[in-house]
Amino acid sequence: MDMTDARWRKSTYSGTNGGSCVEVADNLTGVVLVRDTKDRDGGTLAFTPASWAGFVELAKEIGPTA
């Protein structure tokens, strides 16, 4: 998968202490990419936009746990 044009943004829940940070690229057609900011070359998860939207809605319902 070509990720050259991916525009990554960090989660608004990510702190500045170098802890659990997630980046999302949702500007590509037909795919949403997710990666760990601490290990950007360690792998990328790919979701369909519908699956990602479902995950985000569920996460909003559950709320932060920390």
C-alpha positions in Angstrom: 0.0 0.0 0.0 1.3 3.4 -1.0 1.3 5.7 2.1 3.3 8.5 0.5 0.4 11.0 0.6 -0.9 10.0 4.1 -1.3 13.1 6.3 -0.9 11.9 9.9 -2.4 13.6 12.9 -2.0 12.7 16.5 -4.9 11.8 18.7 -6.2 14.8 20.7 -6.1 12.5 23.8 -2.3 12.1 23.4 -0.3 13.9 26.0 3.1 15.5 25.8 4.9 13.0 28.0 5.8 10.5 25.3 3.2 8.0 26.5 0.5 6.2 24.6 0.2 8.2 21.3 -1.7 7.2 18.2 -1.6 8.8 14.8 -4.4 8.5 12.2 -4.3 9.2 8.5 -7.8 9.5 7.1 -7.2 11.5 3.9 -6.6 8.5 1.6 -9.5 7.1 -0.5 -11.0 3.9 0.9 -8.7 3.4 3.9 -7.9 4.8 7.4 -4.4 4.2 8.7 -3.4 4.0 12.3 0.1 3.8 13.8 2.0 4.2 17.1 3.9 7.4 17.3 6.7 5.8 19.4 7.3 3.2 16.6 6.3 4.8 13.3 8.1 2.1 11.3 6.8 -0.7 13.4 3.7 -1.3 11.4 0.4 0.3 10.4 -3.1 -0.8 10.8 -5.5 -0.3 7.9 -9.3 0.0 8.3 -12.2 0.6 6.0 -13.7 4.1 6.7 -16.9 2.4 7.9 -15.0 0.1 10.3 -13.0 3.1 11.7 -16.2 5.2 12.1 -17.7 2.3 14.1 -14.7 2.1 16.3 -14.6 5.8 17.0 -18.3 5.8 17.9 -17.8 2.9 20.3 -14.8 4.6 21.9 -16.9 7.7 22.4 -19.6 5.7 24.2 -17.1 4.0 26.4 -15.0 7.1 27.1 -11.5 7.5 28.4 -10.3 4.9 30.9 -7.2 6.6 32.2 
